């Protein structure tokens, strides 16, 4: 099992960041390593989304994503390599029209893999991923 948590103050508004986070199908255009994201089921604030990522090899998994007032939390439905994949985004307004973003993830893999692979899946790319979300969010309106 591997887990990671990171909190950063990002130079965009909560509204902008939340728009980016909830725009699953456009992740491949903005977040490196994400090759695909398809909404399979949409029940308003709860969606079932199938992702394809490329971290060392292509992986497929499906998550239930539960949108909240100030963020998102998820849990694994099924996947190639994951036994568990839960996590969240918690967003809090920060001074200067910025947002404090806390990202947490907890995964367990079906296969025995080197610790380096598990660590990479859990969070070694978190700083760059958060910066990519920030850059994307800054292109979005505050409406």
Buried (B, 14 or more C-beta within 10 A) or exposed (E): EBBBBBEBEBBBBBBBBBBBBBBBEEBBEBBEBBBBBEEEEEEEEEBBBBBBBEBEEEBBBBBBBBBEEEBBBBEBBEBEBBEBBBBBBBBBEBEEEBBBBBBBBBBBBEEEBEEEBBBBBBBBBBEEBBEBBBBBBBEBEEE
